[in-house]
């Protein structure tokens, strides 16, 4: 072999290793931004938002330095709509005198595009690291919500309508559900590809448990819709086999929280800890036994014990009665008033909206004047803040994100992750009609990361390091399980 050929091969290896290091760095920076958003009250407040913008900008610069933007990237409707939506939000916020209030919309538009661009430039190893990190962040958020209810801790739990609800590090129950549901759906989907993974099973259990513990009606409905999508894409039997252990474990853990859920009753952390330990044990035993059939007697005994607890312990019976009275209803006068107020604003300012940061006013049936900044319906909110122009750009952005997943439906090397991303997107779109989750950047940015991880093949032509190749689906599976 010629000496020059050896030198060229070594140089190519060094270049490949350098590119791998840079993509890993951009993945870590993206994970840092998403974790900071999740732990910093969802990045709802301006200080955290500025930090997220700075970290995302650096991550994008590094990713683009490794793999430059292609013409297809610039022409993609998803990218164009996100950039234009961010620019329009900035213009409307400046014109309305509420410039800082437009940052949430900028993160929703340009932020989601930035996250997807980074994810689609990562190697298989970096994608696996990012997905595993996202699930770990989700579990940490979920456990903070569990602690808030179990200990009646006022920051991570929220007393509402006589009940303690999981608010987690986001400090808002519905936003907590909005973040946990997409991650839970991805965890359940990934379990079908790695059914013996204890870590994925425990993550799925914790995410499901706290989703229910938020008592968010829209969040639980979105979770149900996402599970139906997974049944359609992956098969109901396959999903049921892998989801049975985490689902039973979550139910057992939730039973232990019933004595603590009433706001008027003292916290009962011992019951909660014992039930959580029992739920985690059921999941571990299920996974180690290689199936859910051998632990059915254990799960049945635990559930029977929970039913006896409900019947015999007065505090639990009272908690269930308060729960059914407060949350098992579709009535929500405040949401109706907010929707009516938003529709009036849209009728008055249809084209450009009133700009971000303006409050809604409405009068309740008792004659009380109410004020709220958000309509609890993002499809009305974008029309209120940014008008038909902003609504059209947001629609193109969302349709473009769906298009990214559609284009890789047949070529994805990880069918389970793709199905989880589709389910997460459906749940996100459904939940968006009932809460202001686009104004909590941690949620749309996390969903964008999931979509980007599942759709990376559609436009990216990677310069992989030289050496023995590793099948991407196998590498990603190993990294996340």
C-alpha positions as CSV (number, residue, x, y, z in Angstrom):
1,X,0.0,0.0,0.0
2,X,1.2,3.5,-0.9
3,X,2.3,5.7,2.1
4,X,0.1,8.4,0.8
5,X,-2.9,6.1,0.9
6,X,-2.2,5.3,4.5
7,X,-1.9,8.9,5.4
8,X,-5.2,9.8,3.6
9,X,-7.0,6.9,5.4
10,X,-5.7,8.1,8.8
11,X,-6.7,11.7,8.0
12,X,-10.2,10.5,7.0
13,X,-10.5,8.6,10.2
14,X,-9.5,11.7,12.2
15,X,-12.0,13.8,10.3
16,X,-14.7,11.2,11.0
17,X,-13.9,11.0,14.7
18,X,-13.9,14.8,14.9
19,X,-17.3,15.0,13.2
20,X,-18.6,12.3,15.7
21,X,-17.4,14.4,18.6
22,X,-19.1,17.5,17.3
23,X,-22.4,15.8,16.8
24,X,-22.2,14.3,20.2
25,X,-21.5,17.8,21.6
26,X,-24.6,19.3,19.8
27,X,-26.7,16.4,21.2
28,X,-25.5,17.1,24.7
29,X,-26.2,20.8,24.3
30,X,-29.7,20.0,23.0
31,X,-30.3,17.7,25.9
32,X,-29.1,20.5,28.3
33,X,-31.5,22.9,26.8
34,X,-34.5,20.5,27.0
35,X,-33.6,19.5,30.6
36,X,-33.2,23.1,31.7
37,X,-36.6,23.9,30.2
38,X,-38.2,20.9,32.0
39,X,-36.6,21.7,35.3
40,X,-37.0,25.5,35.0
41,X,-40.8,25.6,35.2
42,X,-41.1,24.5,31.6
43,X,-39.1,27.6,30.4
44,X,-42.3,29.6,30.9
45,X,-40.5,32.6,32.3
46,X,-38.2,34.9,30.3
47,X,-34.9,34.2,32.1
48,X,-35.0,30.5,31.3
49,X,-36.2,31.3,27.8
50,X,-33.2,33.4,27.0
51,X,-30.9,30.6,28.3
52,X,-32.7,28.1,26.1
53,X,-32.4,30.3,23.0
54,X,-28.6,30.7,23.6
55,X,-28.0,27.0,24.1
56,X,-30.1,26.1,21.0
57,X,-28.3,28.6,18.9
58,X,-24.9,27.0,19.8
59,X,-26.2,23.5,19.2
60,X,-27.5,24.5,15.8
61,X,-24.2,26.2,14.8
62,X,-22.2,23.0,15.7
63,X,-24.6,20.7,13.9
64,X,-24.6,22.8,10.8
65,X,-20.8,23.1,10.9
66,X,-20.6,19.3,10.7
67,X,-23.4,18.9,8.1
68,X,-24.1,22.1,6.2
69,X,-27.7,23.1,5.3
70,X,-28.9,21.7,2.0
71,X,-31.2,23.3,-0.4
72,X,-33.9,20.8,0.7
73,X,-33.6,22.1,4.3
74,X,-34.1,25.7,3.2
75,X,-37.0,24.9,1.0
76,X,-38.8,22.6,3.5
77,X,-42.2,24.0,4.4
78,X,-41.6,23.1,8.1
79,X,-38.4,25.2,8.2
80,X,-39.8,28.2,6.3
81,X,-43.1,28.2,8.3
82,X,-41.2,28.1,11.6
83,X,-38.8,30.9,10.7
84,X,-41.7,33.1,9.4
85,X,-43.8,32.4,12.4
86,X,-41.0,33.5,14.7
87,X,-40.4,36.6,12.6
88,X,-44.1,37.5,12.6
89,X,-44.4,37.0,16.3
90,X,-41.5,39.3,16.9
91,X,-43.1,42.0,14.6
92,X,-46.5,41.7,16.3
93,X,-45.0,41.8,19.8
94,X,-42.9,44.8,19.0
95,X,-45.9,46.6,17.4
96,X,-48.1,45.8,20.5
97,X,-45.4,47.0,22.9
98,X,-45.0,43.5,24.5
99,X,-41.7,42.4,22.8
100,X,-40.7,40.0,25.5
101,X,-44.0,38.3,25.4
102,X,-43.2,37.1,21.8
103,X,-40.3,34.9,22.9
104,X,-42.7,32.0,23.6
105,X,-43.9,32.1,20.0
106,X,-40.4,32.5,18.7
107,X,-39.4,29.3,20.6
108,X,-42.5,27.6,19.3
109,X,-41.6,28.4,15.7
110,X,-37.9,28.8,15.2
111,X,-37.1,26.7,18.3
112,X,-38.9,23.6,17.0
113,X,-37.2,24.0,13.7
114,X,-33.8,24.3,15.4
115,X,-34.4,21.1,17.5
116,X,-35.4,19.1,14.4
117,X,-32.4,20.3,12.4
118,X,-30.1,19.2,15.2
119,X,-31.7,15.9,15.7
120,X,-31.6,15.0,12.0
121,X,-27.8,15.6,11.9
122,X,-26.9,13.3,14.8
123,X,-25.3,9.9,14.5
124,X,-27.1,6.8,15.7
125,X,-25.1,6.8,18.9
126,X,-25.9,10.5,19.6
127,X,-29.6,9.9,18.8
128,X,-29.7,7.0,21.3
129,X,-28.0,9.1,24.0
130,X,-30.5,12.0,23.4
131,X,-33.5,9.7,23.5
132,X,-32.3,8.1,26.7
133,X,-31.6,11.5,28.2
134,X,-35.1,12.7,27.4
135,X,-36.7,9.7,29.0
136,X,-34.5,10.2,32.1
137,X,-35.5,13.9,32.3
138,X,-39.2,12.8,32.0
139,X,-38.8,10.3,34.8
140,X,-37.2,13.0,37.0
141,X,-40.1,15.4,36.3
142,X,-42.6,12.6,37.0
143,X,-41.1,11.7,40.3
144,X,-41.0,15.3,41.4
145,X,-44.8,15.4,40.7
146,X,-45.2,12.2,42.8
147,X,-43.3,13.8,45.7
148,X,-45.5,16.9,45.4
149,X,-48.6,14.8,46.1
150,X,-47.1,12.3,48.5
151,X,-45.6,15.0,50.7
152,X,-48.2,17.8,50.0
153,X,-45.2,19.8,48.8
154,X,-46.5,23.1,47.5
155,X,-44.0,23.6,44.6
156,X,-44.3,20.2,43.0
157,X,-47.9,19.6,44.0
158,X,-50.9,21.8,43.5
159,X,-54.1,21.7,45.7
160,X,-57.0,22.3,43.3
161,X,-60.7,21.7,43.7
162,X,-60.0,20.0,47.0
163,X,-57.4,17.6,45.6
164,X,-53.7,17.4,45.4
165,X,-52.4,17.2,41.8
166,X,-48.9,16.5,40.4
167,X,-47.5,19.8,39.2
168,X,-43.8,18.7,39.1
169,X,-40.9,20.9,38.3
170,X,-43.1,22.6,35.7
171,X,-45.3,23.8,38.6
172,X,-48.5,23.5,36.5
173,X,-50.5,20.2,36.3
174,X,-51.7,20.4,32.8
175,X,-48.3,21.3,31.4
176,X,-46.8,18.4,33.4
177,X,-49.3,16.1,31.6
178,X,-48.4,17.8,28.3
179,X,-44.7,16.9,28.7
180,X,-45.1,13.4,30.2
181,X,-47.6,12.0,27.7
182,X,-45.4,12.2,24.6
183,X,-42.5,10.7,26.5
184,X,-44.7,7.9,28.0
185,X,-45.9,7.0,24.5
186,X,-42.4,6.8,23.2
187,X,-41.4,4.6,26.1
188,X,-44.3,2.2,25.5
189,X,-43.5,2.1,21.8
190,X,-39.8,1.4,22.4
191,X,-40.7,-1.4,24.8
192,X,-42.2,-3.3,21.9
193,X,-38.7,-3.4,20.3
194,X,-36.9,-4.1,23.6
195,X,-39.5,-6.0,25.7
196,X,-36.9,-7.2,28.3
197,X,-35.7,-3.7,29.1
198,X,-36.2,-3.1,32.8
199,X,-35.1,0.6,32.5
200,X,-37.7,1.3,29.8
201,X,-40.4,-0.5,31.7
202,X,-39.7,1.5,34.9
203,X,-39.6,4.7,32.9
204,X,-43.0,3.9,31.3
205,X,-44.5,3.1,34.7
206,X,-43.4,6.4,36.3
207,X,-44.4,8.5,33.3
208,X,-47.9,6.8,33.2
209,X,-48.3,7.1,37.0
210,X,-47.7,10.8,37.1
211,X,-49.7,11.5,34.0
212,X,-52.7,10.1,35.8
213,X,-51.7,11.9,39.0
214,X,-51.9,15.3,37.3
215,X,-55.7,14.7,37.0
216,X,-55.5,16.6,33.7
217,X,-58.6,15.5,31.7
218,X,-57.1,16.7,28.5
219,X,-53.8,15.0,29.3
220,X,-55.4,11.6,30.1
221,X,-57.5,11.9,27.0
222,X,-54.4,12.6,24.9
223,X,-52.7,9.6,26.5
224,X,-55.6,7.4,25.5
225,X,-55.6,8.7,21.9
226,X,-51.9,8.1,21.7
227,X,-52.2,4.5,22.9
228,X,-54.9,3.9,20.3
229,X,-52.5,5.1,17.7
230,X,-49.8,2.7,19.0
231,X,-52.3,-0.2,18.9
232,X,-53.0,0.7,15.3
233,X,-49.4,1.0,14.2
234,X,-47.8,-1.8,16.4
235,X,-50.7,-4.1,17.1
236,X,-52.8,-4.3,20.2
237,X,-51.5,-7.7,21.4
238,X,-47.9,-6.7,21.0
239,X,-48.5,-3.4,22.9
240,X,-50.5,-5.1,25.6
241,X,-47.8,-7.7,26.3
242,X,-45.2,-5.1,26.9
243,X,-47.4,-2.5,28.6
244,X,-49.1,-4.8,31.1
245,X,-46.3,-4.8,33.7
246,X,-45.8,-1.0,33.7
247,X,-49.6,-0.4,33.7
248,X,-50.2,-2.6,36.7
249,X,-47.3,-1.1,38.5
250,X,-48.6,2.4,37.9
251,X,-52.0,1.4,39.2
252,X,-50.6,-0.1,42.4
253,X,-48.5,3.1,43.0
254,X,-51.5,5.3,42.5
255,X,-53.6,3.3,45.0
256,X,-51.0,4.2,47.6
257,X,-51.5,7.9,46.9
258,X,-55.3,7.9,47.4
259,X,-55.0,8.5,51.2
260,X,-52.9,11.7,50.5
261,X,-54.8,13.1,47.5
262,X,-57.5,15.1,49.4
263,X,-56.4,18.6,50.2
264,X,-58.3,18.5,53.6
265,X,-56.5,15.4,54.7
266,X,-52.9,15.1,55.9
267,X,-50.2,13.5,53.8
268,X,-49.7,9.8,54.1
269,X,-46.2,9.3,52.7
270,X,-45.7,5.9,54.2
271,X,-48.6,4.4,52.2
272,X,-47.3,6.2,49.1
273,X,-43.7,4.8,49.5
274,X,-44.9,1.3,50.1
275,X,-47.2,1.3,47.1
276,X,-44.5,2.8,44.9
277,X,-42.0,0.1,45.9
278,X,-44.6,-2.6,45.3
279,X,-45.4,-1.1,41.8
280,X,-41.7,-1.0,40.9
281,X,-41.2,-4.5,42.1
282,X,-44.0,-5.8,40.0
283,X,-42.4,-4.2,36.9
284,X,-39.0,-5.7,37.7
285,X,-40.4,-9.1,38.4
286,X,-42.4,-9.0,35.2
287,X,-39.4,-8.2,33.1
288,X,-37.2,-10.7,34.7
289,X,-39.7,-13.5,34.3
290,X,-39.9,-12.9,30.6
291,X,-43.6,-12.2,30.4
292,X,-46.6,-10.9,32.3
293,X,-48.4,-14.2,32.9
294,X,-46.3,-15.4,35.9
295,X,-46.9,-12.3,37.9
296,X,-50.6,-12.1,37.3
297,X,-51.3,-13.6,40.8
298,X,-49.0,-11.0,42.4
299,X,-50.7,-8.2,40.5
300,X,-54.1,-9.5,41.2
301,X,-53.3,-9.8,45.0
302,X,-52.0,-6.2,44.9
303,X,-55.1,-4.9,43.2
304,X,-57.4,-6.8,45.5
305,X,-55.6,-5.3,48.5
306,X,-56.1,-1.9,46.9
307,X,-59.8,-2.4,46.5
308,X,-60.0,-3.5,50.2
309,X,-58.1,-0.3,51.1
310,X,-60.7,1.7,49.2
311,X,-63.6,0.0,50.9
312,X,-62.3,-0.2,54.4
313,X,-60.2,3.0,54.9
314,X,-62.5,6.1,55.2
315,X,-59.9,8.5,53.9
316,X,-59.5,6.6,50.7
317,X,-63.3,6.4,50.2
318,X,-63.6,10.2,50.8
319,X,-60.7,10.8,48.3
320,X,-62.5,8.8,45.6
321,X,-65.7,10.6,46.2
322,X,-64.0,14.0,45.9
323,X,-62.1,12.9,42.8
324,X,-65.2,11.8,40.9
325,X,-67.0,14.9,41.9
326,X,-64.2,17.3,40.9
327,X,-62.6,15.7,37.8
328,X,-65.1,13.2,36.2
329,X,-67.0,16.0,34.5
330,X,-66.8,17.8,31.2
331,X,-68.1,21.1,32.6
332,X,-65.6,23.9,32.8
333,X,-67.2,27.4,33.0
334,X,-63.8,29.2,33.0
335,X,-62.7,27.5,29.8
336,X,-66.0,28.4,28.1
337,X,-65.6,32.0,29.2
338,X,-62.0,32.2,27.9
339,X,-63.1,30.7,24.5
340,X,-65.8,33.3,24.1
341,X,-63.5,36.1,25.0
342,X,-60.9,34.8,22.5
343,X,-63.5,34.6,19.8
344,X,-64.5,38.2,20.4
345,X,-60.9,39.3,20.1
346,X,-60.4,37.3,16.9
347,X,-63.5,38.9,15.4
348,X,-62.2,42.4,16.2
349,X,-58.6,41.7,15.0
350,X,-58.9,38.9,12.5
351,X,-55.8,39.4,10.3
352,X,-53.0,40.3,12.7
353,X,-54.4,39.6,16.1
354,X,-53.8,41.8,19.1
355,X,-50.2,40.7,19.7
356,X,-48.8,38.4,22.4
357,X,-49.2,39.2,26.0
358,X,-52.7,40.7,26.1
359,X,-55.2,39.4,28.6
360,X,-58.7,38.1,27.9
361,X,-61.7,39.5,29.8
362,X,-65.1,37.9,30.2
363,X,-68.0,38.1,32.7
364,X,-69.2,34.9,34.5
365,X,-72.9,34.2,34.9
366,X,-72.7,35.7,38.4
367,X,-71.6,39.0,37.0
368,X,-68.0,38.7,38.1
369,X,-65.4,40.1,35.6
370,X,-62.6,37.5,35.0
371,X,-59.2,38.1,33.5
372,X,-56.8,35.5,32.0
373,X,-53.9,35.8,29.7
374,X,-54.5,32.5,27.9
375,X,-57.5,30.9,26.2
376,X,-56.6,27.3,27.2
377,X,-56.9,26.5,23.5
378,X,-53.7,27.0,21.4
379,X,-55.6,27.1,18.1
380,X,-57.6,30.0,19.4
381,X,-54.6,31.5,21.1
382,X,-52.5,31.8,18.0
383,X,-55.4,33.5,16.2
384,X,-55.8,35.8,19.2
385,X,-52.1,36.8,19.4
386,X,-51.0,36.6,15.8
387,X,-54.2,36.6,13.7
388,X,-55.0,34.6,10.6
389,X,-51.4,35.2,9.4
390,X,-49.9,33.5,12.4
391,X,-52.6,30.8,12.4
392,X,-51.8,29.9,8.8
393,X,-48.0,29.8,9.6
394,X,-48.6,27.6,12.6
395,X,-50.8,25.3,10.5
396,X,-48.1,24.9,7.9
397,X,-45.5,24.3,10.7
398,X,-47.6,21.5,12.2
399,X,-48.4,19.9,8.8
400,X,-44.8,20.1,7.9
401,X,-43.8,18.3,11.0
402,X,-46.3,15.6,10.2
403,X,-44.9,15.5,6.7
404,X,-41.4,14.7,8.1
405,X,-42.9,11.6,9.8
406,X,-45.0,10.6,6.7
407,X,-42.0,10.7,4.4
408,X,-40.1,8.1,6.5
409,X,-43.0,5.8,7.2
410,X,-41.7,3.0,5.0
411,X,-37.9,3.6,5.4
412,X,-37.5,4.1,9.1
413,X,-34.9,1.8,10.6
414,X,-36.7,1.9,14.0
415,X,-40.4,1.3,13.5
416,X,-41.1,1.4,17.2
417,X,-39.6,4.9,17.6
418,X,-41.4,6.1,14.5
419,X,-44.7,4.8,15.9
420,X,-44.0,6.4,19.2
421,X,-43.3,9.7,17.5
422,X,-46.6,9.5,15.5
423,X,-48.5,8.8,18.7
424,X,-46.7,11.6,20.6
425,X,-47.6,14.1,17.8
426,X,-51.3,13.0,17.8
427,X,-51.4,13.4,21.6
428,X,-49.7,16.8,21.4
429,X,-52.1,18.1,18.8
430,X,-55.2,16.9,20.7
431,X,-54.0,18.3,24.0
432,X,-53.3,21.6,22.3
433,X,-57.0,22.2,21.9
434,X,-57.6,22.2,25.7
435,X,-54.5,23.9,27.4
436,X,-51.9,26.6,26.7
437,X,-49.1,24.1,26.3
438,X,-47.4,25.9,23.3
439,X,-46.6,28.7,25.8
440,X,-44.6,26.3,27.9
441,X,-41.6,25.8,25.6
442,X,-40.4,22.6,27.2
443,X,-43.4,20.8,25.7
444,X,-43.2,21.7,22.0
445,X,-39.4,21.5,22.0
446,X,-39.5,18.0,23.5
447,X,-42.1,16.9,20.9
448,X,-39.9,18.4,18.2
449,X,-37.0,16.4,19.5
450,X,-39.0,13.2,19.3
451,X,-40.2,14.0,15.8
452,X,-36.6,14.8,14.7
453,X,-35.2,11.6,16.1
454,X,-37.8,9.6,14.3
455,X,-37.5,11.4,11.0
456,X,-33.7,11.9,10.7
457,X,-33.5,9.8,7.5
458,X,-35.7,12.0,5.4
459,X,-33.2,14.7,4.4
460,X,-29.9,14.1,6.1
461,X,-27.0,12.6,4.2
462,X,-24.4,11.9,7.0
463,X,-20.7,11.8,6.8
464,X,-20.2,8.8,9.0
465,X,-16.8,8.1,10.6
466,X,-14.7,5.5,8.7
467,X,-14.3,2.1,10.2
468,X,-16.6,-0.9,10.7
469,X,-20.2,0.2,10.3
470,X,-22.8,-0.5,12.9
471,X,-26.4,-0.9,11.7
472,X,-28.2,2.2,12.9
473,X,-31.3,0.5,14.2
474,X,-29.2,-1.9,16.3
475,X,-27.0,0.9,17.7
476,X,-30.0,3.1,18.6
477,X,-31.8,0.1,20.2
478,X,-28.7,-0.7,22.3
479,X,-28.3,2.9,23.4
480,X,-31.9,3.4,24.5
481,X,-32.5,0.0,26.2
